[in-house]
Amino acid sequence: MTSRQNHDTATTERTARRKRVVRAVSIAAIGLAVTAGATTTTSAASKYSNCSSRGGILSIGTEYNFASQNTVWVTNASFTIERNGGHHNNVYLRLRKGDGTDVWAWTSQDDVWGGQTKTRTVSKRVPRSSRPYLKGHATFDVTGRDPSCAAYIKY
């Protein structure tokens, strides 16, 4: 091996080692943040789901806790559109009872850009006996007929 090849190999190894350390530190920081958050609200939880259609992906998430009196307290709902950089995507989020009745609803304009995460405050309490769920629906902005999909999260 030449001196130049040795230098390139050493540089590559240092870069790989640096990336592993950064990744480990990031994972540890996330774990610490989750642990710190869990100590303040022990019953708080998050759930995620996604769906896809013709390359576009809708990812939805929710934060909630099982409040007293056998209810679910839904604090917020979020969504991200992935693999679609269009700027005329449509999204709606619904917190519903098991019978399809809306408890909370949010509908976007025809202006959701792909690649951005949006969070909406819900702040609704729903009886667990009504089998609540979160529905996220997206219509993706593509040339031709716009595909759509729906994702669900049960509490």
N, CA, C and O atoms as a GROMACS GRO file, in nm:
protein
  620
    1MET      N    1   0.083  -0.119   0.000
    1MET     CA    2   0.000   0.000   0.000
    1MET      C    3   0.087   0.124   0.000
    1MET      O    4   0.192   0.129   0.064
    2THR      N    5   0.042   0.223  -0.072
    2THR     CA    6   0.118   0.347  -0.075
    2THR      C    7   0.081   0.430   0.047
    2THR      O    8  -0.014   0.401   0.120
    3SER      N    9   0.160   0.533   0.067
    3SER     CA   10   0.135   0.622   0.180
    3SER      C   11  -0.002   0.690   0.165
    3SER      O   12  -0.072   0.710   0.264
    4ARG      N   13  -0.038   0.723   0.044
    4ARG     CA   14  -0.167   0.788   0.017
    4ARG      C   15  -0.283   0.692   0.049
    4ARG      O   16  -0.384   0.735   0.105
    5GLN      N   17  -0.270   0.566   0.013
    5GLN     CA   18  -0.375   0.468   0.041
    5GLN      C   19  -0.389   0.446   0.192
    5GLN      O   20  -0.501   0.433   0.242
    6ASN      N   21  -0.276   0.442   0.264
    6ASN     CA   22  -0.282   0.429   0.410
    6ASN      C   23  -0.355   0.547   0.473
    6ASN      O   24  -0.438   0.530   0.563
    7HIS      N   25  -0.324   0.667   0.423
    7HIS     CA   26  -0.389   0.788   0.475
    7HIS      C   27  -0.539   0.783   0.448
    7HIS      O   28  -0.618   0.814   0.537
    8ASP      N   29  -0.580   0.744   0.325
    8ASP     CA   30  -0.722   0.736   0.291
    8ASP      C   31  -0.794   0.632   0.376
    8ASP      O   32  -0.907   0.656   0.420
    9THR      N   33  -0.733   0.519   0.400
    9THR     CA   34  -0.793   0.413   0.482
    9THR      C   35  -0.810   0.461   0.626
    9THR      O   36  -0.914   0.439   0.687
   10ALA      N   37  -0.708   0.527   0.679
   10ALA     CA   38  -0.715   0.578   0.816
   10ALA      C   39  -0.824   0.684   0.829
   10ALA      O   40  -0.898   0.686   0.927
   11THR      N   41  -0.834   0.772   0.730
   11THR     CA   42  -0.937   0.876   0.731
   11THR      C   43  -1.076   0.813   0.727
   11THR      O   44  -1.166   0.857   0.799
   12THR      N   45  -1.095   0.713   0.644
   12THR     CA   46  -1.224   0.645   0.634
   12THR      C   47  -1.260   0.578   0.765
   12THR      O   48  -1.375   0.585   0.808
   13GLU      N   49  -1.162   0.514   0.830
   13GLU     CA   50  -1.187   0.448   0.958
   13GLU      C   51  -1.223   0.550   1.066
   13GLU      O   52  -1.312   0.525   1.147
   14ARG      N   53  -1.153   0.664   1.069
   14ARG     CA   54  -1.184   0.768   1.167
   14ARG      C   55  -1.325   0.823   1.144
   14ARG      O   56  -1.398   0.845   1.240
   15THR      N   57  -1.361   0.845   1.021
   15THR     CA   58  -1.495   0.895   0.989
   15THR      C   59  -1.602   0.796   1.033
   15THR      O   60  -1.702   0.835   1.092
   16ALA      N   61  -1.581   0.668   1.006
   16ALA     CA   62  -1.677   0.565   1.045
   16ALA      C   63  -1.690   0.559   1.197
   16ALA      O   64  -1.800   0.548   1.251
   17ARG      N   65  -1.574   0.566   1.268
   17ARG     CA   66  -1.575   0.563   1.414
   17ARG      C   67  -1.650   0.684   1.469
   17ARG      O   68  -1.730   0.672   1.562
   18ARG      N   69  -1.624   0.801   1.411
   18ARG     CA   70  -1.690   0.925   1.454
   18ARG      C   71  -1.842   0.913   1.436
   18ARG      O   72  -1.918   0.954   1.524
   19LYS      N   73  -1.886   0.857   1.322
   19LYS     CA   74  -2.030   0.840   1.298
   19LYS      C   75  -2.093   0.745   1.400
   19LYS      O   76  -2.205   0.769   1.445
   20ARG      N   77  -2.022   0.637   1.436
   20ARG     CA   78  -2.074   0.543   1.535
   20ARG      C   79  -2.089   0.610   1.671
   20ARG      O   80  -2.186   0.587   1.742
   21VAL      N   81  -1.991   0.693   1.707
   21VAL     CA   82  -1.996   0.762   1.836
   21VAL      C   83  -2.112   0.861   1.837
   21VAL      O   84  -2.188   0.868   1.934
   22VAL      N   85  -2.126   0.938   1.730
   22VAL     CA   86  -2.236   1.035   1.722
   22VAL      C   87  -2.370   0.963   1.731
   22VAL      O   88  -2.460   1.009   1.801
   23ARG      N   89  -2.384   0.851   1.661
   23ARG     CA   90  -2.509   0.774   1.663
   23ARG      C   91  -2.537   0.722   1.804
   23ARG      O   92  -2.651   0.731   1.851
   24ALA      N   93  -2.436   0.670   1.872
   24ALA     CA   94  -2.453   0.618   2.008
   24ALA      C   95  -2.493   0.730   2.105
   24ALA      O   96  -2.581   0.711   2.190
   25VAL      N   97  -2.429   0.845   2.093
   25VAL     CA   98  -2.462   0.959   2.179
   25VAL      C   99  -2.605   1.005   2.152
   25VAL      O  100  -2.678   1.037   2.246
   26SER      N  101  -2.646   1.009   2.025
   26SER     CA  102  -2.783   1.050   1.990
   26SER      C  103  -2.885   0.955   2.050
   26SER      O  104  -2.985   0.999   2.106
   27ILE      N  105  -2.861   0.825   2.038
   27ILE     CA  106  -2.953   0.725   2.093
   27ILE      C  107  -2.962   0.739   2.245
   27ILE      O  108  -3.070   0.730   2.302
   28ALA      N  109  -2.848   0.761   2.309
   28ALA     CA  110  -2.847   0.778   2.455
   28ALA      C  111  -2.925   0.903   2.495
   28ALA      O  112  -2.998   0.901   2.594
   29ALA      N  113  -2.911   1.011   2.419
   29ALA     CA  114  -2.983   1.136   2.450
   29ALA      C  115  -3.134   1.117   2.434
   29ALA      O  116  -3.211   1.168   2.514
   30ILE      N  117  -3.174   1.045   2.330
   30ILE     CA  118  -3.317   1.018   2.310
   30ILE      C  119  -3.370   0.935   2.426
   30ILE      O  120  -3.477   0.963   2.479
   31GLY      N  121  -3.295   0.833   2.466
   31GLY     CA  122  -3.336   0.749   2.578
   31GLY      C  123  -3.349   0.829   2.706
   31GLY      O  124  -3.442   0.808   2.784
   32LEU      N  125  -3.256   0.921   2.728
   32LEU     CA  126  -3.262   1.005   2.847
   32LEU      C  127  -3.384   1.096   2.843
   32LEU      O  128  -3.450   1.114   2.944
   33ALA      N  129  -3.413   1.153   2.726
   33ALA     CA  130  -3.529   1.241   2.712
   33ALA      C  131  -3.658   1.164   2.736
   33ALA      O  132  -3.750   1.215   2.801
   34VAL      N  133  -3.666   1.043   2.683
   34VAL     CA  134  -3.786   0.962   2.703
   34VAL      C  135  -3.801   0.927   2.851
   34VAL      O  136  -3.912   0.933   2.905
   35THR      N  137  -3.692   0.891   2.916
   35THR     CA  138  -3.696   0.857   3.058
   35THR      C  139  -3.737   0.979   3.140
   35THR      O  140  -3.817   0.966   3.232
   36ALA      N  141  -3.683   1.094   3.109
   36ALA     CA  142  -3.718   1.216   3.183
   36ALA      C  143  -3.865   1.250   3.164
   36ALA      O  144  -3.933   1.288   3.259
   37GLY      N  145  -3.914   1.235   3.042
   37GLY     CA  146  -4.055   1.260   3.015
   37GLY      C  147  -4.144   1.161   3.085
   37GLY      O  148  -4.252   1.197   3.131
   38ALA      N  149  -4.100   1.037   3.095
   38ALA     CA  150  -4.181   0.933   3.157
   38ALA      C  151  -4.195   0.955   3.307
   38ALA      O  152  -4.295   0.913   3.366
   39THR      N  153  -4.098   1.020   3.369
   39THR     CA  154  -4.108   1.041   3.512
   39THR      C  155  -4.212   1.149   3.545
   39THR      O  156  -4.267   1.148   3.655
   40THR      N  157  -4.238   1.240   3.452
   40THR     CA  158  -4.334   1.346   3.480
   40THR      C  159  -4.477   1.299   3.455
   40THR      O  160  -4.566   1.335   3.531
   41THR      N  161  -4.501   1.222   3.351
   41THR     CA  162  -4.633   1.168   3.324
   41THR      C  163  -4.617   1.020   3.295
   41THR      O  164  -4.591   0.979   3.182
   42THR      N  165  -4.632   0.940   3.397
   42THR     CA  166  -4.601   0.798   3.385
   42THR      C  167  -4.695   0.724   3.291
   42THR      O  168  -4.656   0.620   3.237
   43SER      N  169  -4.817   0.773   3.269
   43SER     CA  170  -4.909   0.701   3.182
   43SER      C  171  -4.911   0.758   3.040
   43SER      O  172  -4.992   0.713   2.958
   44ALA      N  173  -4.826   0.854   3.010
   44ALA     CA  174  -4.822   0.911   2.875
   44ALA      C  175  -4.765   0.810   2.777
   44ALA      O  176  -4.677   0.731   2.811
   45ALA      N  177  -4.816   0.814   2.655
   45ALA     CA  178  -4.770   0.719   2.554
   45ALA      C  179  -4.780   0.783   2.416
   45ALA      O  180  -4.845   0.886   2.398
   46SER      N  181  -4.714   0.720   2.320
   46SER     CA  182  -4.719   0.763   2.180
   46SER      C  183  -4.744   0.640   2.094
   46SER      O  184  -4.701   0.530   2.127
   47LYS      N  185  -4.814   0.661   1.985
   47LYS     CA  186  -4.835   0.555   1.888
   47LYS      C  187  -4.818   0.614   1.749
   47LYS      O  188  -4.839   0.734   1.728
   48TYR      N  189  -4.779   0.528   1.654
   48TYR     CA  190  -4.755   0.571   1.517
   48TYR      C  191  -4.814   0.471   1.419
   48TYR      O  192  -4.829   0.353   1.451
   49SER      N  193  -4.847   0.518   1.301
   49SER     CA  194  -4.897   0.431   1.195
   49SER      C  195  -4.868   0.501   1.062
   49SER      O  196  -4.838   0.620   1.058
   50ASN      N  197  -4.875   0.425   0.953
   50ASN     CA  198  -4.856   0.487   0.823
   50ASN      C  199  -4.932   0.410   0.715
   50ASN      O  200  -4.978   0.298   0.737
   51CYS      N  201  -4.943   0.473   0.601
   51CYS     CA  202  -5.002   0.409   0.483
   51CYS      C  203  -4.930   0.466   0.361
   51CYS      O  204  -4.860   0.566   0.371
   52SER      N  205  -4.947   0.401   0.248
   52SER     CA  206  -4.882   0.449   0.126
   52SER      C  207  -4.968   0.421   0.005
   52SER      O  208  -5.052   0.330   0.004
   53SER      N  209  -4.946   0.501  -0.097
   53SER     CA  210  -5.015   0.483  -0.223
   53SER      C  211  -4.932   0.547  -0.334
   53SER      O  212  -4.896   0.664  -0.326
   54ARG      N  213  -4.901   0.470  -0.435
   54ARG     CA  214  -4.822   0.514  -0.550
   54ARG      C  215  -4.699   0.595  -0.510
   54ARG      O  216  -4.671   0.700  -0.568
   55GLY      N  217  -4.627   0.545  -0.412
   55GLY     CA  218  -4.500   0.608  -0.374
   55GLY      C  219  -4.509   0.708  -0.261
   55GLY      O  220  -4.410   0.728  -0.190
   56GLY      N  221  -4.624   0.771  -0.239
   56GLY     CA  222  -4.639   0.866  -0.129
   56GLY      C  223  -4.667   0.791   0.000
   56GLY      O  224  -4.737   0.689   0.000
   57ILE      N  225  -4.613   0.842   0.111
   57ILE     CA  226  -4.634   0.780   0.241
   57ILE      C  227  -4.689   0.884   0.337
   57ILE      O  228  -4.637   0.995   0.347
   58LEU      N  229  -4.796   0.846   0.408
   58LEU     CA  230  -4.849   0.929   0.516
   58LEU      C  231  -4.813   0.859   0.646
   58LEU      O  232  -4.850   0.743   0.667
   59SER      N  233  -4.742   0.930   0.734
   59SER     CA  234  -4.710   0.879   0.867
   59SER      C  235  -4.785   0.965   0.968
   59SER      O  236  -4.776   1.088   0.965
   60ILE      N  237  -4.860   0.900   1.058
   60ILE     CA  238  -4.931   0.974   1.161
   60ILE      C  239  -4.883   0.930   1.298
   60ILE      O  240  -4.834   0.818   1.315
   61GLY      N  241  -4.897   1.018   1.394
   61GLY     CA  242  -4.858   0.987   1.531
   61GLY      C  243  -4.951   1.058   1.627
   61GLY      O  244  -5.017   1.155   1.591
   62THR      N  245  -4.957   1.008   1.749
   62THR     CA  246  -5.040   1.071   1.850
   62THR      C  247  -4.976   1.056   1.987
   62THR      O  248  -4.906   0.958   2.013
   63GLU      N  249  -4.999   1.152   2.072
   63GLU     CA  250  -4.958   1.145   2.211
   63GLU      C  251  -5.084   1.146   2.294
   63GLU      O  252  -5.176   1.224   2.269
   64TYR      N  253  -5.088   1.058   2.394
   64TYR     CA  254  -5.209   1.043   2.475
   64TYR      C  255  -5.170   0.985   2.609
   64TYR      O  256  -5.056   0.943   2.630
   65ASN      N  257  -5.266   0.982   2.701
   65ASN     CA  258  -5.248   0.907   2.825
   65ASN      C  259  -5.384   0.855   2.869
   65ASN      O  260  -5.488   0.910   2.834
   66PHE      N  261  -5.378   0.750   2.946
   66PHE     CA  262  -5.501   0.694   3.000
   66PHE      C  263  -5.534   0.770   3.126
   66PHE      O  264  -5.480   0.743   3.233
   67ALA      N  265  -5.624   0.864   3.112
   67ALA     CA  266  -5.662   0.951   3.223
   67ALA      C  267  -5.751   0.875   3.321
   67ALA      O  268  -5.789   0.760   3.297
   68SER      N  269  -5.783   0.941   3.428
   68SER     CA  270  -5.870   0.878   3.528
   68SER      C  271  -6.011   0.860   3.471
   68SER      O  272  -6.043   0.909   3.363
   69GLN      N  273  -6.094   0.790   3.545
   69GLN     CA  274  -6.233   0.765   3.508
   69GLN      C  275  -6.246   0.690   3.377
   69GLN      O  276  -6.342   0.710   3.302
   70ASN      N  277  -6.148   0.601   3.350
   70ASN     CA  278  -6.154   0.512   3.234
   70ASN      C  279  -6.169   0.588   3.102
   70ASN      O  280  -6.251   0.552   3.018
   71THR      N  281  -6.088   0.693   3.085
   71THR     CA  282  -6.091   0.772   2.962
   71THR      C  283  -5.951   0.779   2.901
   71THR      O  284  -5.851   0.748   2.966
   72VAL      N  285  -5.947   0.820   2.776
   72VAL     CA  286  -5.822   0.847   2.706
   72VAL      C  287  -5.813   0.997   2.686
   72VAL      O  288  -5.905   1.058   2.633
   73TRP      N  289  -5.703   1.057   2.728
   73TRP     CA  290  -5.679   1.200   2.707
   73TRP      C  291  -5.581   1.211   2.591
   73TRP      O  292  -5.463   1.180   2.605
   74VAL      N  293  -5.632   1.256   2.476
   74VAL     CA  294  -5.549   1.271   2.357
   74VAL      C  295  -5.497   1.414   2.354
   74VAL      O  296  -5.575   1.509   2.347
   75THR      N  297  -5.364   1.429   2.360
   75THR     CA  298  -5.305   1.562   2.368
   75THR      C  299  -5.277   1.622   2.231
   75THR      O  300  -5.305   1.739   2.208
   76ASN      N  301  -5.222   1.542   2.138
   76ASN     CA  302  -5.197   1.596   2.005
   76ASN      C  303  -5.190   1.487   1.900
   76ASN      O  304  -5.184   1.368   1.931
   77ALA      N  305  -5.193   1.530   1.776
   77ALA     CA  306  -5.182   1.441   1.661
   77ALA      C  307  -5.086   1.507   1.562
   77ALA      O  308  -5.084   1.629   1.548
   78SER      N  309  -5.006   1.425   1.494
   78SER     CA  310  -4.910   1.480   1.399
   78SER      C  311  -4.909   1.396   1.272
   78SER      O  312  -4.957   1.282   1.271
   79PHE      N  313  -4.854   1.453   1.166
   79PHE     CA  314  -4.843   1.380   1.041
   79PHE      C  315  -4.723   1.429   0.962
   79PHE      O  316  -4.677   1.541   0.979
   80THR      N  317  -4.674   1.342   0.874
   80THR     CA  318  -4.568   1.375   0.781
   80THR      C  319  -4.599   1.306   0.650
   80THR      O  320  -4.639   1.190   0.648
   81ILE      N  321  -4.582   1.377   0.540
   81ILE     CA  322  -4.593   1.316   0.408
   81ILE      C  323  -4.450   1.295   0.359
   81ILE      O  324  -4.370   1.388   0.356
   82GLU      N  325  -4.421   1.171   0.320
   82GLU     CA  326  -4.287   1.135   0.275
   82GLU      C  327  -4.292   1.087   0.131
   82GLU      O  328  -4.396   1.043   0.081
   83ARG      N  329  -4.177   1.096   0.066
   83ARG     CA  330  -4.161   1.052  -0.073
   83ARG      C  331  -4.257   1.120  -0.169
   83ARG      O  332  -4.294   1.064  -0.273
   84ASN      N  333  -4.297   1.240  -0.134
   84ASN     CA  334  -4.380   1.320  -0.222
   84ASN      C  335  -4.350   1.466  -0.190
   84ASN      O  336  -4.393   1.518  -0.087
   85GLY      N  337  -4.277   1.530  -0.279
   85GLY     CA  338  -4.238   1.669  -0.256
   85GLY      C  339  -4.339   1.769  -0.307
   85GLY      O  340  -4.314   1.889  -0.305
   86GLY      N  341  -4.454   1.721  -0.353
   86GLY     CA  342  -4.557   1.811  -0.404
   86GLY      C  343  -4.602   1.910  -0.298
   86GLY      O  344  -4.586   1.885  -0.178
   87HIS      N  345  -4.656   2.022  -0.342
   87HIS     CA  346  -4.699   2.123  -0.247
   87HIS      C  347  -4.850   2.145  -0.248
   87HIS      O  348  -4.899   2.247  -0.199
   88HIS      N  349  -4.924   2.050  -0.305
   88HIS     CA  350  -5.070   2.058  -0.303
   88HIS      C  351  -5.130   1.929  -0.247
   88HIS      O  352  -5.236   1.886  -0.292
   89ASN      N  353  -5.061   1.867  -0.150
   89ASN     CA  354  -5.115   1.749  -0.084
   89ASN      C  355  -5.227   1.791   0.010
   89ASN      O  356  -5.229   1.904   0.058
   90ASN      N  357  -5.320   1.700   0.035
   90ASN     CA  358  -5.430   1.726   0.127
   90ASN      C  359  -5.426   1.622   0.238
   90ASN      O  360  -5.400   1.504   0.214
   91VAL      N  361  -5.452   1.666   0.360
   91VAL     CA  362  -5.450   1.576   0.475
   91VAL      C  363  -5.568   1.610   0.564
   91VAL      O  364  -5.605   1.727   0.580
   92TYR      N  365  -5.628   1.507   0.623
   92TYR     CA  366  -5.718   1.533   0.734
   92TYR      C  367  -5.692   1.434   0.845
   92TYR      O  368  -5.654   1.320   0.822
   93LEU      N  369  -5.713   1.482   0.967
   93LEU     CA  370  -5.697   1.401   1.087
   93LEU      C  371  -5.831   1.402   1.161
   93LEU      O  372  -5.897   1.505   1.169
   94ARG      N  373  -5.870   1.287   1.214
   94ARG     CA  374  -5.995   1.275   1.287
   94ARG      C  375  -5.973   1.189   1.412
   94ARG      O  376  -5.917   1.080   1.403
   95LEU      N  377  -6.017   1.237   1.526
   95LEU     CA  378  -6.028   1.156   1.646
   95LEU      C  379  -6.173   1.113   1.651
   95LEU      O  380  -6.264   1.196   1.659
   96ARG      N  381  -6.194   0.981   1.647
   96ARG     CA  382  -6.330   0.931   1.638
   96ARG      C  383  -6.359   0.828   1.745
   96ARG      O  384  -6.269   0.763   1.799
   97LYS      N  385  -6.489   0.814   1.773
   97LYS     CA  386  -6.536   0.702   1.855
   97LYS      C  387  -6.549   0.582   1.763
   97LYS      O  388  -6.549   0.596   1.640
   98GLY      N  389  -6.562   0.464   1.821
   98GLY     CA  390  -6.572   0.341   1.744
   98GLY      C  391  -6.688   0.339   1.646
   98GLY      O  392  -6.683   0.267   1.546
   99ASP      N  393  -6.794   0.417   1.673
   99ASP     CA  394  -6.909   0.421   1.582
   99ASP      C  395  -6.891   0.520   1.466
   99ASP      O  396  -6.982   0.538   1.385
  100GLY      N  397  -6.773   0.584   1.459
  100GLY     CA  398  -6.743   0.677   1.350
  100GLY      C  399  -6.775   0.822   1.379
  100GLY      O  400  -6.752   0.909   1.294
  101THR      N  401  -6.826   0.851   1.498
  101THR     CA  402  -6.858   0.989   1.537
  101THR      C  403  -6.729   1.066   1.562
  101THR      O  404  -6.642   1.021   1.636
  102ASP      N  405  -6.717   1.183   1.499
  102ASP     CA  406  -6.599   1.268   1.520
  102ASP      C  407  -6.603   1.333   1.658
  102ASP      O  408  -6.704   1.390   1.698
  103VAL      N  409  -6.491   1.324   1.730
  103VAL     CA  410  -6.473   1.394   1.856
  103VAL      C  411  -6.393   1.521   1.830
  103VAL      O  412  -6.416   1.624   1.893
  104TRP      N  413  -6.298   1.511   1.737
  104TRP     CA  414  -6.212   1.624   1.698
  104TRP      C  415  -6.176   1.605   1.552
  104TRP      O  416  -6.153   1.492   1.508
  105ALA      N  417  -6.171   1.714   1.477
  105ALA     CA  418  -6.139   1.704   1.334
  105ALA      C  419  -6.051   1.821   1.291
  105ALA      O  420  -6.066   1.933   1.340
  106TRP      N  421  -5.960   1.793   1.199
  106TRP     CA  422  -5.878   1.896   1.138
  106TRP      C  423  -5.860   1.860   0.991
  106TRP      O  424  -5.830   1.745   0.958
  107THR      N  425  -5.880   1.958   0.903
  107THR     CA  426  -5.864   1.938   0.760
  107THR      C  427  -5.771   2.046   0.706
  107THR      O  428  -5.786   2.164   0.737
  108SER      N  429  -5.673   2.003   0.627
  108SER     CA  430  -5.579   2.099   0.568
  108SER      C  431  -5.643   2.169   0.449
  108SER      O  432  -5.748   2.128   0.400
  109GLN      N  433  -5.578   2.272   0.406
  109GLN     CA  434  -5.610   2.333   0.277
  109GLN      C  435  -5.540   2.248   0.171
  109GLN      O  436  -5.482   2.144   0.204
  110ASP      N  437  -5.543   2.290   0.050
  110ASP     CA  438  -5.474   2.219  -0.059
  110ASP      C  439  -5.330   2.269  -0.067
  110ASP      O  440  -5.283   2.309  -0.174
  111ASP      N  441  -5.258   2.266   0.047
  111ASP     CA  442  -5.128   2.333   0.053
  111ASP      C  443  -5.024   2.262   0.139
  111ASP      O  444  -4.928   2.325   0.184
  112VAL      N  445  -5.040   2.133   0.163
  112VAL     CA  446  -4.944   2.061   0.247
  112VAL      C  447  -4.825   2.017   0.162
  112VAL      O  448  -4.841   1.945   0.064
  113TRP      N  449  -4.707   2.062   0.201
  113TRP     CA  450  -4.583   2.026   0.132
  113TRP      C  451  -4.532   1.893   0.185
  113TRP      O  452  -4.538   1.868   0.306
  114GLY      N  453  -4.483   1.810   0.098
  114GLY     CA  454  -4.423   1.684   0.141
  114GLY      C  455  -4.294   1.710   0.217
  114GLY      O  456  -4.225   1.809   0.191
  115GLY      N  457  -4.261   1.621   0.311
  115GLY     CA  458  -4.136   1.630   0.385
  115GLY      C  459  -4.142   1.711   0.512
  115GLY      O  460  -4.042   1.718   0.584
  116GLN      N  461  -4.255   1.773   0.543
  116GLN     CA  462  -4.266   1.851   0.664
  116GLN      C  463  -4.357   1.781   0.765
  116GLN      O  464  -4.459   1.723   0.727
  117THR      N  465  -4.320   1.786   0.892
  117THR     CA  466  -4.403   1.729   0.998
  117THR      C  467  -4.486   1.841   1.059
  117THR      O  468  -4.434   1.947   1.092
  118LYS      N  469  -4.613   1.816   1.073
  118LYS     CA  470  -4.706   1.912   1.134
  118LYS      C  471  -4.771   1.847   1.254
  118LYS      O  472  -4.805   1.729   1.250
  119THR      N  473  -4.787   1.923   1.362
  119THR     CA  474  -4.851   1.873   1.482
  119THR      C  475  -4.971   1.962   1.514
  119THR      O  476  -4.962   2.085   1.505
  120ARG      N  477  -5.080   1.899   1.549
  120ARG     CA  478  -5.203   1.970   1.585
  120ARG      C  479  -5.239   1.935   1.729
  120ARG      O  480  -5.230   1.819   1.769
  121THR      N  481  -5.281   2.034   1.806
  121THR     CA  482  -5.325   2.012   1.943
  121THR      C  483  -5.467   1.958   1.941
  121THR      O  484  -5.555   2.015   1.877
  122VAL      N  485  -5.489   1.848   2.012
  122VAL     CA  486  -5.622   1.786   2.018
  122VAL      C  487  -5.689   1.818   2.151
  122VAL      O  488  -5.799   1.874   2.152
  123SER      N  489  -5.625   1.784   2.263
  123SER     CA  490  -5.677   1.810   2.398
  123SER      C  491  -5.822   1.767   2.416
  123SER      O  492  -5.909   1.846   2.452
  124LYS      N  493  -5.847   1.639   2.389
  124LYS     CA  494  -5.983   1.584   2.404
  124LYS      C  495  -5.978   1.460   2.491
  124LYS      O  496  -5.884   1.381   2.484
  125ARG      N  497  -6.081   1.445   2.574
  125ARG     CA  498  -6.097   1.328   2.659
  125ARG      C  499  -6.210   1.243   2.601
  125ARG      O  500  -6.319   1.293   2.573
  126VAL      N  501  -6.181   1.114   2.582
  126VAL     CA  502  -6.279   1.023   2.521
  126VAL      C  503  -6.292   0.900   2.610
  126VAL      O  504  -6.190   0.845   2.653
  127PRO      N  505  -6.413   0.854   2.638
  127PRO     CA  506  -6.429   0.732   2.716
  127PRO      C  507  -6.366   0.613   2.644
  127PRO      O  508  -6.383   0.597   2.523
  128ARG      N  509  -6.292   0.531   2.716
  128ARG     CA  510  -6.228   0.414   2.655
  128ARG      C  511  -6.333   0.316   2.605
  128ARG      O  512  -6.308   0.243   2.509
  129SER      N  513  -6.450   0.314   2.668
  129SER     CA  514  -6.556   0.222   2.626
  129SER      C  515  -6.610   0.254   2.486
  129SER      O  516  -6.672   0.169   2.423
  130SER      N  517  -6.585   0.376   2.437
  130SER     CA  518  -6.632   0.412   2.302
  130SER      C  519  -6.532   0.373   2.194
  130SER      O  520  -6.551   0.408   2.077
  131ARG      N  521  -6.425   0.300   2.230
  131ARG     CA  522  -6.323   0.250   2.138
  131ARG      C  523  -6.268   0.360   2.044
  131ARG      O  524  -6.281   0.350   1.922
  132PRO      N  525  -6.207   0.464   2.101
  132PRO     CA  526  -6.158   0.575   2.019
  132PRO      C  527  -6.040   0.535   1.930
  132PRO      O  528  -5.964   0.444   1.962
  133TYR      N  529  -6.028   0.606   1.819
  133TYR     CA  530  -5.915   0.586   1.728
  133TYR      C  531  -5.886   0.716   1.655
  133TYR      O  532  -5.972   0.804   1.646
  134LEU      N  533  -5.764   0.726   1.604
  134LEU     CA  534  -5.723   0.841   1.524
  134LEU      C  535  -5.714   0.794   1.380
  134LEU      O  536  -5.654   0.691   1.350
  135LYS      N  537  -5.774   0.871   1.290
  135LYS     CA  538  -5.764   0.841   1.148
  135LYS      C  539  -5.692   0.955   1.080
  135LYS      O  540  -5.723   1.072   1.102
  136GLY      N  541  -5.593   0.920   0.998
  136GLY     CA  542  -5.524   1.018   0.915
  136GLY      C  543  -5.547   0.979   0.769
  136GLY      O  544  -5.533   0.862   0.733
  137HIS      N  545  -5.580   1.074   0.687
  137HIS     CA  546  -5.607   1.048   0.545
  137HIS      C  547  -5.530   1.149   0.463
  137HIS      O  548  -5.530   1.268   0.495
  138ALA      N  549  -5.465   1.103   0.357
  138ALA     CA  550  -5.389   1.193   0.270
  138ALA      C  551  -5.426   1.168   0.125
  138ALA      O  552  -5.449   1.054   0.084
  139THR      N  553  -5.433   1.276   0.049
  139THR     CA  554  -5.444   1.270  -0.096
  139THR      C  555  -5.315   1.332  -0.148
  139THR      O  556  -5.287   1.449  -0.123
  140PHE      N  557  -5.238   1.253  -0.220
  140PHE     CA  558  -5.105   1.295  -0.264
  140PHE      C  559  -5.111   1.371  -0.396
  140PHE      O  560  -5.185   1.334  -0.487
  141ASP      N  561  -5.032   1.477  -0.404
  141ASP     CA  562  -5.024   1.561  -0.523
  141ASP      C  563  -4.928   1.497  -0.623
  141ASP      O  564  -4.807   1.503  -0.606
  142VAL      N  565  -4.984   1.437  -0.728
  142VAL     CA  566  -4.903   1.379  -0.835
  142VAL      C  567  -4.966   1.415  -0.968
  142VAL      O  568  -5.080   1.461  -0.973
  143THR      N  569  -4.892   1.394  -1.075
  143THR     CA  570  -4.945   1.417  -1.208
  143THR      C  571  -5.051   1.312  -1.237
  143THR      O  572  -5.032   1.194  -1.209
  144GLY      N  573  -5.162   1.354  -1.293
  144GLY     CA  574  -5.270   1.260  -1.322
  144GLY      C  575  -5.363   1.248  -1.203
  144GLY      O  576  -5.376   1.340  -1.123
  145ARG      N  577  -5.426   1.133  -1.193
  145ARG     CA  578  -5.520   1.107  -1.084
  145ARG      C  579  -5.445   1.098  -0.951
  145ARG      O  580  -5.348   1.023  -0.940
  146ASP      N  581  -5.489   1.174  -0.850
  146ASP     CA  582  -5.421   1.179  -0.722
  146ASP      C  583  -5.458   1.058  -0.636
  146ASP      O  584  -5.576   1.038  -0.606
  147PRO      N  585  -5.358   0.978  -0.595
  147PRO     CA  586  -5.386   0.864  -0.507
  147PRO      C  587  -5.406   0.910  -0.363
  147PRO      O  588  -5.366   1.020  -0.326
  148SER      N  589  -5.470   0.824  -0.283
  148SER     CA  590  -5.490   0.856  -0.142
  148SER      C  591  -5.478   0.730  -0.059
  148SER      O  592  -5.482   0.619  -0.110
  149CYS      N  593  -5.462   0.750   0.073
  149CYS     CA  594  -5.457   0.636   0.165
  149CYS      C  595  -5.499   0.686   0.303
  149CYS      O  596  -5.504   0.806   0.328
  150ALA      N  597  -5.528   0.591   0.390
  150ALA     CA  598  -5.570   0.624   0.528
  150ALA      C  599  -5.493   0.536   0.626
  150ALA      O  600  -5.472   0.417   0.601
  151ALA      N  601  -5.452   0.595   0.737
  151ALA     CA  602  -5.384   0.524   0.845
  151ALA      C  603  -5.465   0.539   0.973
  151ALA      O  604  -5.530   0.642   0.995
  152TYR      N  605  -5.460   0.436   1.057
  152TYR     CA  606  -5.541   0.434   1.179
  152TYR      C  607  -5.456   0.401   1.300
  152TYR      O  608  -5.361   0.323   1.292
  153ILE      N  609  -5.491   0.462   1.414
  153ILE     CA  610  -5.429   0.432   1.542
  153ILE      C  611  -5.542   0.408   1.642
  153ILE      O  612  -5.625   0.496   1.664
  154LYS      N  613  -5.544   0.289   1.701
  154LYS     CA  614  -5.642   0.259   1.806
  154LYS      C  615  -5.578   0.285   1.941
  154LYS      O  616  -5.459   0.258   1.961
  155TYR      N  617  -5.656   0.338   2.033
  155TYR     CA  618  -5.605   0.368   2.168
  155TYR      C  619  -5.626   0.252   2.260
  155TYR      O  620  -5.589   0.258   2.377
   0.00000   0.00000   0.00000
